[in-house]
Amino acid sequence: MPTFNAFAITGGGRHIVDTRALTENIKPSILVMLMETVEEERARAAVVRT
């Protein structure tokens, strides 16, 4: 099964995901990125709270 490197930076330069230093046996073989706008994220959070 192939494995992949993943690297993500958010606003302000915060590193969220960096798999480059992981060993081969714990690197992800599947990577799912959920991309929402801020408005969509806030609406989803409001529903979860109620």
N, C-alpha and C positions, 0 to 999 in steps of 0.2 A: 504494500500500500504506500503510495507516495505521501510525503509530508511536505509542509510548506512553511516558509517564514512569513510572519505577519508583523507589520509595523504601522502604528497609527499615532498621529499627533493631533491634539485638539487645540482650540483657541488658547492663546497664552503659552503655547509650547509644551503643554503637559503631555507626557508619554502615557498612553493608556495601554497599549499592547506592544510588546517587543519580544518576539519569540526567538530572535537570533541567538541568544545565549543558551537556550534550552538544548538538552541533549536530544538525539534523534528519537529515542523511545518515548519522549513526552511532547514532542512538537505536534501541532494540530494536523490532522489529516482532512478535516473539514473546517472551513471558516465561513461563518454567516455574518454578514454586515447588515444591520438594521439602520436604515437612514431615514430620519424623520425631520421635519422642520421643528423649530422650537414650539410653534403653536400646536402642532400635532402631539408633541410630547406632553405639553401642559394639559391638553384636553384629556389625554389618556390617564395622566396622574390624577386629575380631578375625578374621573369615573372610579378609579381604584379606591380613592379615599371615602367615597360615599357608600 
